[in-house]
């Protein structure tokens, strides 16, 4: 018989329970990576460990859900929508840049924690990290032999059980493209009050600004003036 100290899982449907568990687990994953235990997550959520396994098949599925949640743009979209349009354009864009850089930092923290603990999100089906262009492809160590080339007519290697199917890869890519479009649309709204005096349409400026902010994501933290500098150059140019 459980003691009175153990709190029963709040009555909620399975999807809400999954969301609650992921919300509790995400900061623990960011801290411990894949080394986090379901017992730790259960204690933090105030539920029994068995409740986690009623919501998720195994810990890997829970970690996948945490990775997917970290990639979701919902929170940053809410922040962009809350930026007042009656303040100067530069002020709006600084707030937007801060919100997006914080969002990307959260993603980076989760990915880094999982990577440091030996787990590769790409090893799991349906989980894809945001593409950052050609440099995102893993590079072989210096001096490592090149992989053998497949001769013409030789069938391609079959997919393993853990490899994502083409359909799931396509769905993941579409999710990323949808997130990018939603973020770009939210940014375009910030340019609308000045539409008549803009050199380019708001949608085009939003795409350029988004690319600039993304490129700053690799800068070290602790530089609060970075967003302001980016916006100043973006709005006023590099020349005095």
Secondary structure, 3 states (H helix, E strand, C coil): CCCCCCCCCCCCCHHHHHHHHHHHHHHHHHHHHHHCCHHHHHHHHCCCHHHHHHHCCCHHHHHHHHHHHHHCCHHHHHHHHCCCCCCCHHHHHHHHHHHHHHHHHHHHHHHHHHHHCCCCHHHCCCCCCCCCCHHHCCCCCCCCCCCCCCCCCCCCCCCCCCCCCHHHHHHHHHHHHHHHHHHHHHHHHHHHHHHHHCCCCHHHHHHHHHHHHHHCCCCCCCCCHHHHHHHHHHHHCCCC
